[in-house]
Amino acid sequence: MKTGRKISLIYSGITIGLIIIAGVVFYFFASNYVHSLYFHYLEEKAHAVAEEKFSKDELDPVKYQNVVLRRKNSIPTSQELFIRVDDRATGRRALREYFSDNQIDRLYRNETVNFTRFDESGTAFVYYDNTGTYAVIVLSKDPYVEAISAMIRKALLALVFVAAGVLWLISKLYAMRVLDRIDKDYQVEKMFVNNASHEINNPLTAIQGECEIALIGEHDCEDYQDTLRRISHETDRIITIMRELLMFSHAKYGDLQTTHLEPIRVSELFAQSPAQIQVVVKEDFTLQTDKDLLNIAVNNLVNNAQKFANGKPIEVIIDKPHIRIVDHGIGIPSADLPHVFEPFFRAENTRNIKGHGVGLALSKAIIEKMGGKISVHSIEGQGTTLDIKV
């Protein structure tokens, strides 16, 4: 599994897990709140029922009618009980059908007691009337709490599914793409280090071999000179590779110095081109850029085209905002095209041609640092076109 997909799945899993935990916590508190709210309304119903029963002879008709209306407009109940508790012993025996001893003690302490009995919810309190002391008990089937809880559960499930879908979409459109790009860059850098090590190791091995041969026995002056020439040649190879690596690193990771920017007409870059290079100016244009860096990029591309052109002419077409470098040489195999801008990569059909494979990568890094783009189109055996858009 790709690193991007793996990290995306882990991120999505953790986030969905946090949403589920938050949803469970929310459901717990919401259900408790709804249950408490229901008991609150049940208590209001109990007081309205008690006031309607015991205050009829104490209120005028208008006030009593308001009490009746308040009782009718409150939540529905299944049972409304009035148990006389003047005699605590007798009252306790009657109340044991509904309450525990602890709840009965709370009632006698004038506390409101909320309770559940089978599938019903209820509330009770002690009401003092001039006719006696009564325990007012109201029972209800509690249709609201279960309905609201079920609705919350469905909403949370829907939220989890929607969140999972959105997270997957985000990871697919963004996170996985970015992470896959990071992973690809890592693999490219890893290959770059391996190839650079190989390229530097070759001349170092050759130098070491020449030194060992020179140290075995005695040789005449001419042999030593040949050895030194070969060592010098391999040393030049190392210096060239290191210089190209430093330039590539600066172009890829360094900052473009705005103090070095100057206007330059693109056609001037090819003013001193050799006869083999045919410059066609369709529409010239001026760039505000670092002239030295742009020269390096363009010269690398032109020299690369000359190297693989098999002696055939090269065309440079300037057509704002494009610079196209066209050769009719050996071309690039289609399987190698995606890798031609990777440092130290060399196409299969270029193994016998001198080079280190840094030129195209360096030119691409410079052009992209200047805000441009470069693409390649090639057919093996027919030639290659490099298209620079700046």
C-alpha positions, 0 to 999 in steps of 0.5 A: 500500500502506498504511503499516502493511502496508508497515512490517509486511512490512519488519519481518517480512522483517527478522525472518525474515531474521535467523531464517534467518541464525541457523538457518544459523549454528546448522546449521553449528555443529551439523553440525560438532559432530555430525561431531566427536562421530561421529569421537570415537565412531569413535576409541573403536571403533578403540581397542576394535578394537585392544585386542581384537586385540592384548591377547587374550593379555595379559588374563584372560578376564573383562577380555577379554570386557569388551573384546569387549562394548565393541567390539560395543556401539560404532558399526558399521564397514565396514572394520577394517584393521591395517597394519604400519608398523615399516618406515616406508618400506614402511608409507608406501607401504601407507598412501598408499592411504588418507592424504596424506603430511601425514596419514601424518606426523601418524600417525608423530607419534602423532596420531589422524587423522580423514579421509574417503574417498569416502563413508566416514568414518574414523579411524586411529592407531598402535598399539604391540604387542609383536609390532610397530607397526601403523596401526589404521584404522577406516572407517564409512559415517557413517549418523548425521551425515547423518540428524541434519543432515537432521533439523536442516535440516527443523526449521529449515525448519519453524521459519522457516515457523512464525515467518513465520506467527506474525509475519504473525498478530502483524502482522495482529492488532496491528502493522498495526492500530496502524500503520494507526491512526497513519497515520490519525491522521497523515492526520487531523492533516494535514487538521486543519492544512489546514482550520485554515489555511483557516478562519483564512485566510478572515477574514484575507483579508477583513481585508486586503481591507477595509484595502486598500479603506479605503486607496484614496482618501478616504472619509467617516466612515460608510464607515470605521466600516462598514469597522472593523465588518467588520474587528472581525467578522472579528477576532472570528472569528479569536479564536473559532477560536483559542480553540476550537483552544486548548481542543481542544489542551488537551482532547486532549493536556493532562492532566486536573487531579485537583485540579479534580475535584469531584462533580456530578450530571448533571441539574444540568448541564441545570437552566437549560436553555431551554424548547426543551430537554426534559430526561428523567431516567430514572436520575440519577447523579453524576460525579467530574470537572472541572465546567467542562470537562464543561460545555463539552462538554455545552453544545457538544453541546446548542448544536450540536443546537439549530443543526441542529434547525430550531426543533424541540424537543431531548430530553436523556435522562439514564439512568445511565451514558448522556446522550443528546441527541436532535434531530429536525432535518436529520440527517447524511448517511451518507457524512459520519457517520464524519467528524463528530468530525474538527476543522473537518469540516462535513457537506454539508447544513450549508454554509449554517449558521454554524459552524467545525466544532470543537464536536463534535471538542472535546466528543469530546476532553473526554469521552474525556479523562474516560474516557468515550465518545461515539457518533452515530446519525443519519438525514438529514432525520430527526434525530440522537442523540448518545450519551455514556457516562461 
